[in-house]
């Protein structure tokens, strides 16, 4: 049934339109086409305007980016130059400081010999004998010299440590500058490459995740601060180094002067002391000569006294023989006459003179001769002491000190 209805509808005659409807349909087609064309034209015009505007914006933005890259390159170049200058300065400063370090080391090394010689002199002078083992001016100046050289050694040692530390700080500042320069060099190469790129460069391409806002970006302020700090640190160390150099120069000059001055003080004290000892030795030798002369005189005197005593034997014997002969006078002739009286007094007189005067005088003379002999021995010993002192001071110490030369490094 349904099939029959469908067939019936198909076989029905189609609806016929009125001519006015046809006209209207044509006019509508025309109007609709015109409208569509108009819309399309507007779209084309708008697109063209949009293309022109975007092209201009794109070009302007790219031009602006190019300018910004150029400015950035100039900025990097400026800081690279600053860092280069500071690096050159700190390298030069470190080189100069290294030469001063060498001078300090040489100066420190040169202190060893004067100290050893001063100590040897003190040791040698301990061997002076007797009264010459005196705490004289030479000893005082030698002890002062030991103090001065030890003080100088300590000061130079501390200054050398300070210099080594400053060289380390200079090298640390240099390292920071080099690292910064290395990064600046890489950044400049990258921005040089970026500046060389154009829209026609063959190897430009799309990259994934190129636009990243997050990440460890450094702000321009921090970027400037970083290099500024490196420059300031380098400047600070260079200034410290300059100040240290002035100080080292002063120390090297002053310590050499102090040691030279003290060395001359010791040498002058030695010269004075040697002269004093020589004078004392000369005086002792004069006294010894005097004692020797006096000894010879006294020996002659003793010989004369002994001869005089011996010479008195004859008169005593004569007088005693006469007395003995006269004792044989007979009877009344045995008279105590003036001859007898004089003979007795003669024997007594000669005996008294021999005993009391000549023999006593001889004993005194012999005591004096012994005294002279002791003086001679004492003087000879003292002269020996002086000779020993002169050998120590003039031969051992002063000749050894001739090799001391205080150099200015």
Secondary structure, DSSP 8 states (H G I E B T S, - for coil): -HHHHHHHHHTS------HHHHHHHHHHHHHHHHHHHHHHHHHHHHHHHHHHHHHHHHHHHHHHHHHHHHHHHHHHHHHHHHHHHHHHHHHHHHHHHHHHHHHHHHHHHHHHHHHHHHHHHHHHHTT--GGG----HHHHHHHHHHHHHHHHHHHHHHHHHHHHHHHHHHHHHHHHHHHHHHHHHHHHHHHHHHHH--TT-TT----TT---S-SS---HHHHHHHHHHHHHHHHHHHHHHHHHHHHHHHHHHHHHHHHHHHHHHHHHHHHHHHHHHHHHHHHHHHHHHHHHHHHHHHHHHHHHHHHHHHHHHHHHHHHHHHHHHHTT--GGG----HHHHHHHHHHHHHHHIIIIIIIHHHHHHHHHHHHHHHHHHHHHHHHHHHHHHHIIIIIIIIHHHTT------
